[in-house]
């Protein structure tokens, strides 16, 4: 029941991280605060389609 999710940086748009999320409990898009290597700082990363 888990699906693979790719996280992309809000500021530069690079796709840095991949993770999994539960389809049943997590209906909205995932939003995490992660370190972006291209920006060089912690930024918000959103789930991409």
Order of alpha helices (4+ residues) and beta strands (2+ residues): beta-beta-beta-beta
